[in-house]
Amino acid sequence: MQELLSSTLIVALAEMGDKTQLLALLLAARFKKPIPIILAILAATLINHGVSAALGQWITAVLNPLWLVWGLSIGFIAMAAWMLVPDQLDDETESINRWQKYGVFGATFILFFIAEIGDKTQIATVALAAKYDSIFLVTVGTTIGMLIANVPAVLIGDRFASRLPIALIHKIGALIFLVLGVMTLVAYYYF
């Protein structure tokens, strides 16, 4: 259960103010059809994070446990630093126009899937799956975390997002990643 709760919390915090959350806001403002947007975000996240979690589990099978612990620790600490760098979304109007021919669901799915590649939440999913022993629970948890952050953005839009203390949320997320990094090392050497 810790895998599910940790994955949900970490990704929900990491997603606040993230470029994919900004993209969700932009798509909601453009299409004004929340249900297909939310379903496309769900589908894109499940696939993206499912593959990422599988990659995280595969890494545990091929890396020496000492290298894995140090890699995870450094990765979590690097994520803590990355959380403090605010994301910006470039003008996505051209991208939306290019994919609009696939409808609201198709355009959202494609754009969200592509935007999530190499994103903080995807990398966090790889690291969480390497730390925990459950592809399923990590994928479900990170997907729930993405939905916690993005569904309100789609439903309520800019009014809601502008009221969130994004800087504080990022600092809390950074602290959690830092603690995970340090605790991974401590647990390996002392437990």
RACORBEL-V319708 format. One record per backbone hydrogen bond with DSSP energy under -1.0 kcal/mol. NH is the residue of the N-H (numbers start at 1). CO is the residue of the C=O. E is the energy in kcal/mol with one decimal. If there is no record, write none. Layout:
# RACORBEL-V319708
[[NH;CO;E] [NH;CO;E]]
This chain:
# RACORBEL-V319708
[[5;1;-2.4] [6;2;-2.9] [7;3;-2.1] [8;4;-2.3] [9;5;-2.5] [10;6;-2.7] [11;7;-2.0] [12;8;-2.4] [13;9;-2.3] [14;10;-2.6] [15;11;-2.2] [18;15;-2.3] [22;18;-2.3] [23;19;-2.2] [24;20;-2.2] [25;21;-2.1] [26;22;-2.3] [27;23;-2.9] [28;24;-2.3] [29;25;-2.3] [30;26;-2.1] [31;27;-2.9] [32;28;-1.7] [37;33;-1.3] [38;34;-3.0] [39;35;-2.6] [40;36;-2.0] [41;37;-2.4] [42;38;-2.5] [43;39;-2.5] [44;40;-2.9] [45;41;-2.4] [46;42;-2.7] [47;43;-2.1] [48;44;-2.6] [49;45;-3.2] [50;46;-1.8] [51;47;-2.3] [52;48;-2.0] [53;49;-2.8] [54;50;-2.1] [55;51;-2.2] [56;52;-2.4] [57;53;-2.2] [58;54;-2.4] [59;55;-2.4] [60;56;-1.2] [62;58;-1.2] [63;59;-1.9] [68;64;-2.6] [69;65;-2.5] [70;66;-2.3] [71;67;-2.8] [72;68;-3.0] [73;69;-2.7] [74;70;-2.8] [75;71;-2.5] [76;72;-3.0] [77;73;-2.3] [78;74;-2.7] [79;75;-2.3] [80;76;-1.8] [81;77;-1.8] [82;78;-2.7] [83;79;-2.2] [84;81;-1.2] [85;82;-1.7] [96;92;-2.9] [97;93;-2.6] [98;94;-2.2] [99;95;-1.9] [100;96;-1.4] [102;99;-2.2] [103;100;-2.2] [107;103;-2.7] [108;104;-2.3] [109;105;-3.0] [110;106;-2.5] [111;107;-2.6] [112;108;-2.9] [113;109;-2.6] [114;110;-2.4] [115;111;-2.5] [116;112;-1.7] [119;116;-1.9] [123;119;-2.4] [124;120;-2.7] [125;121;-1.7] [126;122;-2.0] [127;123;-2.4] [128;124;-3.0] [129;125;-2.4] [130;126;-1.8] [131;127;-1.9] [132;128;-3.0] [138;134;-2.0] [139;135;-2.4] [140;136;-2.8] [141;137;-2.6] [142;138;-2.9] [143;139;-2.1] [144;140;-2.6] [145;141;-2.4] [146;142;-2.1] [147;143;-2.3] [148;144;-2.7] [149;145;-1.6] [150;146;-2.4] [151;147;-2.6] [154;150;-2.4] [155;151;-2.9] [156;152;-3.0] [160;157;-1.0] [161;157;-1.7] [162;158;-2.6] [163;160;-1.2] [166;164;-2.1] [169;165;-2.5] [170;166;-2.8] [171;167;-2.0] [172;168;-2.4] [173;169;-2.5] [174;170;-2.7] [175;171;-2.3] [176;172;-2.3] [177;173;-2.4] [178;174;-2.6] [179;175;-2.7] [180;176;-2.5] [181;177;-2.4] [182;178;-2.4] [183;179;-3.1] [184;180;-2.2] [185;181;-1.4] [186;182;-2.6] [187;183;-3.0] [188;184;-1.6] [189;185;-2.3] [190;186;-2.5] [191;187;-1.5]]
